[in-house]
Amino acid sequence: MKKFSFLITILLIAATPVWAQNKVMQIHSGGSVAYEIPTAQVDSVTFTQQISNVSATPCKQDVLKSSELSDKVDVKFTNKGVQITHYNFEVSCDFTTVNVTHTLVNGVLSITQQGYPNQAKCLCHSDVSYTIEGITQNEVNVIFINGKQVYCHNDNSQFDCDPNVIIDKEEYFNAPEFRDHISNMRIEGNNLKFTITASGCGGESWVAKLVTTGAIEKSLPPQRTIQLSFENMEVCAAVFGKEFSFNIECLQVEGYKSVQLNVSGKTILYEY
């Protein structure tokens, strides 16, 4: 696949180099990068600042089916730093610039990617990759891109979740709104338990899932927002209550002893 190439402009506090009159990339202090995509198409670009090896592909909306356009992020730690590859990054189809900024605070690496301008009503997808230099795996507990968690040190640990605890952005936003009654929510060990009351024929076929994007809100303690997805195909007028239990170990946050869970309007503190 062909890729766009970029000229480089390094912004210094004192002055901007004369050779950068046709600038298509800007490197700002603090790790901020903006690169414009002109009509020429080549490979990638490398430079010796905090963010390097930046590349982006042309729009893929005409060559991929809609089912193939779910975004995916690969994170790889190298001897240079952390390498990010964001597949099918969504921008407006008029974008000429992608801005990349980052901060690293208390083990949380927060990255912002933003296409600019963002005025067209149509959407475009591009693969974006870059390396943030000088960051080791031992320094990073969690990585966010545009508020979505894409990496957690716990992902490589022994923690496993219940099969009905799902970390998936698309499923989270497509989950139906929970309209039944939930009660007696509590945590016993690493299990979240509660009772759902709804109409049905006994509740044997009911299926409940906890769905989250994986994002962690920065607070003390940190917070996770969870959507309760409930499937009830029983058509009876009787009302029943049924208890559900979920192993939630994988929802722990590295470096903290507790996390606040916001579950379909209810809040509970998970301490571990």
Secondary structure, 3 states (H helix, E strand, C coil): CCEECCCCEECCCCCCCHHHCCCCEEEECCCEEEEECCCCEECCECCCCCEEEEEECCCCCCCCCHHHCCCEEEEEECCCEEEEEEEEEEEECCCCEEEEEEEEECCEEEEEEEEECCCCCCEEEEEEEEEEECCCHHHCCEEEECCEEEEEHHHHCCCCCCCCEEECHHHHHHCCCCCCEEEEEEEECCEEEEEEEEECCCCCCCEEEEEECCCCECCCCCEEEEEEEEECCCCCCCEEEEEEEEECHHHCCCCCCEEEEEECCEEEEEEC
